Amino acid sequence: MKIEIKSYWSGSVLFECEIGSLKLALELAVKRGADLQGAYLQGAYLRGAYLRGADLQDADLQGAYLRDAYLRGAYLQGAYLRGADLRGAYLRGADLRGAYLRGAKNLNKFTTTPLYILKDQPEKIVAYKLVNSENVGPFNGGIIYEIGKTYTEKEANTDEYEQCAQGINLATLDWCIMEWKKGYKILMVEFTKEQIAAIPIGSDGKFRVYGCKIIGEKNLKELGLE
């Protein structure tokens, strides 16, 4: 049976083969490194599909049946997953930045990021804040962060579906290193689990807090950045 995987945007064929099902065709496309950005997969039956490392950026997966699918390392940035059944899907390490997950069925958020460990810490927690040379956040600046000072944001956004929103945005050390540029600094930040406003579903290392204290600055040479 000839199976075609088409583009949601243009209708052009992204991948085609003679095989028994769309699930098998998709797995073969991933295995062969096919460019599946924007693939139209609405309502597709993909139970148990092995899609590790699949590039499904902007793919339309609305209503797709992805139960028990293996999506570790899959690139799902901007993918539309409303109504998709994700029960048992292995999503750890999947890039879900900008993915539309509202309305996804059986989504276990605890499988999408290891950051939920923060919620179980009994005492003060240390994370990191990336700032520019003026000690201001490089993406949505405004606050000048100084060592020894405490900062609060009572109106921090608590929506777990929002990757970046109002609040004091902190991150893991590896995220800060990946986003670091010449002149930037990485500050050490202290807070408690009660001060966490939101851990975004599928976060790549960022989260928001209501308040924190700046306790120090990382040595960039020790991190291999200078």
C-alpha positions in Angstrom: 0.0 0.0 0.0 1.4 3.4 -1.0 1.5 5.8 1.9 2.1 9.5 1.5 3.0 12.0 4.3 2.1 15.5 3.1 2.8 19.0 4.2 0.1 20.7 6.2 1.0 24.0 4.6 1.5 23.2 0.9 0.1 19.7 0.4 3.4 18.6 -1.1 4.6 15.1 -0.4 7.3 15.0 2.3 7.7 11.2 2.2 6.2 8.3 0.5 6.7 4.5 0.5 5.0 1.2 -0.1 4.2 -0.1 3.4 1.3 -1.4 5.5 0.4 1.6 7.6 1.0 5.3 8.3 2.7 4.4 11.6 5.2 2.2 9.8 5.7 4.9 7.1 6.4 7.5 9.7 8.9 5.3 11.5 10.6 4.6 8.2 10.7 8.3 7.4 12.3 9.1 10.7 14.8 6.3 10.3 15.8 7.7 6.9 16.1 11.2 8.2 13.2 12.6 6.2 12.3 16.3 6.7 8.8 16.1 8.3 8.5 19.7 9.3 4.8 20.7 9.0 3.7 17.1 8.4 -0.1 16.7 8.2 -0.8 13.9 10.7 -4.2 14.9 12.1 -6.0 12.0 13.6 -3.2 9.6 12.7 -3.1 6.2 14.6 0.4 6.1 15.9 0.2 3.9 19.0 3.6 2.6 20.1 5.4 4.4 17.2 9.1 4.7 17.7 9.9 8.3 16.8 13.1 9.0 18.6 14.7 12.1 17.1 11.9 12.8 14.7 11.8 16.3 13.3 8.1 17.2 13.6 8.4 20.9 13.9 5.0 22.6 13.2 3.4 19.2 12.4 -0.4 19.0 12.7 -1.0 16.1 15.2 -4.4 17.2 16.3 -6.3 14.2 17.5 -3.5 11.8 16.7 -3.4 8.6 18.8 0.1 8.6 20.2 -0.4 6.3 23.1 2.8 4.6 24.2 4.8 6.4 21.4 8.5 6.9 22.0 9.3 10.5 21.3 12.6 11.0 23.2 14.6 13.6 21.4 11.8 14.3 19.0 11.7 17.9 17.7 8.1 19.0 18.3 8.6 22.8 18.5 5.4 24.4 17.3 3.6 21.1 16.8 -0.2 21.2 17.2 -1.2 18.5 19.6 -4.7 19.5 20.7 -6.8 16.4 21.3 -3.8 14.1 20.8 -3.9 11.0 23.0 -0.5 11.0 24.8 -1.1 8.4 27.5 2.1 6.5 28.1 4.0 8.5 25.5 7.7 8.9 26.4 8.4 12.6 26.1 11.4 13.2 28.2 14.0 15.0 26.1 11.5 15.9 23.4 11.7 19.6 22.3 8.2 20.9 23.0 9.0 24.6 22.9 6.0 26.4 21.4 4.1 23.1 21.0 0.3 23.6 21.4 -0.6 21.1 24.2 -3.8 22.6 25.5 -6.5 19.9 25.2 -4.0 17.1 24.7 -5.4 13.9 26.3 -3.8 11.9 29.0 -0.7 14.0 29.0 1.5 13.2 32.0 3.4 16.4 32.5 5.8 14.7 34.8 7.3 12.8 31.8 8.1 16.0 29.9 10.8 17.5 32.0 12.9 16.5 35.0 12.3 20.0 36.6 9.5 18.6 38.8 12.2 17.5 41.2 12.2 21.1 42.4 8.8 20.6 44.0 10.1 18.0 46.4 13.1 19.9 47.8 12.7 20.4 51.6 14.9 23.4 52.0 16.3 26.3 49.9 17.0 25.5 46.3 19.8 27.0 44.1 19.2 27.6 40.4 20.6 30.1 37.9 19.8 33.4 36.2 21.3 34.4 32.8 21.9 38.2 32.6 23.7 40.5 30.2 26.7 42.8 31.1 24.2 45.2 32.8 22.8 42.4 35.0 19.5 42.5 33.2 17.8 39.4 31.7 18.8 39.3 28.0 15.3 38.4 26.7 12.7 40.3 28.6 14.8 42.7 30.8 13.8 45.4 33.1 15.1 44.2 36.5 18.7 44.8 37.4 19.8 41.8 39.4 22.4 42.4 42.1 24.1 40.0 44.4 22.7 40.0 47.9 19.3 41.4 46.9 15.9 39.8 47.0 13.4 40.2 44.2 9.7 39.4 44.0 7.1 39.2 41.3 3.6 38.7 42.8 1.9 38.6 39.4 4.0 35.8 38.1 2.2 33.8 35.4 1.2 30.3 36.7 0.1 28.8 33.4 2.1 25.7 32.8 1.4 25.8 29.1 3.3 29.1 28.8 7.0 28.5 28.3 8.1 32.1 28.9 5.8 34.6 30.7 5.6 37.2 33.4 7.6 36.3 36.5 11.2 35.8 37.5 12.5 33.3 35.0 15.2 31.0 36.2 16.9 28.0 34.6 19.2 25.1 35.0 22.9 25.6 34.6 23.1 23.7 31.3 20.4 25.9 29.8 22.3 29.1 30.8 25.5 27.7 29.3 23.7 26.9 26.0 22.2 30.4 25.8 25.3 32.3 27.0 27.0 34.9 24.8 30.1 37.0 25.2 29.5 39.6 28.0 26.8 37.6 29.7 26.9 36.4 33.3 25.4 33.5 35.1 24.1 34.4 38.6 23.3 31.9 41.3 19.8 32.2 42.8 18.2 30.9 45.9 14.5 30.2 46.5 12.1 27.7 48.0 9.6 25.3 46.4 6.8 27.6 47.7 8.1 30.4 45.5 7.8 28.4 42.3 5.1 29.9 40.1 5.2 27.5 37.2 7.3 24.7 35.7 6.2 24.8 32.1 5.2 21.5 30.5 8.0 20.3 28.3 10.4 22.9 29.6 13.9 22.7 28.2 15.3 24.0 31.5 13.3 27.2 32.3 10.8 27.9 35.1 9.3 30.9 36.9 9.3 32.0 40.5 7.5 34.6 42.6 10.6 35.6 44.4 14.3 34.7 44.9 17.6 36.0 46.3 20.7 36.5 44.2 23.5 34.8 46.1 26.5 34.7 43.8 28.0 34.5 40.3 29.4 31.5 38.5 33.0 31.5 37.4 32.8 31.4 33.6 36.3 30.0 33.3 35.3 27.0 35.4 32.4 26.5 33.1 34.6 26.6 30.0 33.0 29.8 28.7 36.1 32.0 28.9 
